[in-house]
Amino acid sequence: MIRLLAILACLAQPVFAQSYPDLFDVRAVADDDILNVRQIPSADASIIGTLAPNATEIEVVTLSAMAAGA
């Protein structure tokens, strides 16, 4: 019985799994500032784009392997 539970636990999908594409809004950015979009999740990474402080419905279609935690 314990083996069966262990196997089922390994096969179960996490409850918090995110599906893509999905829409997001920019929050907690001052009105006179911008949100930098970087190549990788690091303050030292190259800026590849910017978002307005009031940007809404930003479509994320996939995550990079690094952003997904791989």
Secondary structure as GFF3:
##gff-version 3
##sequence-region A 1 70
A	DSSP	alpha_helix	2	11	.	.	.	ID=ss1
A	DSSP	beta_strand	22	24	.	.	.	ID=ss2
A	DSSP	beta_strand	35	38	.	.	.	ID=ss3
A	DSSP	beta_strand	47	51	.	.	.	ID=ss4
A	DSSP	beta_strand	58	60	.	.	.	ID=ss5
###
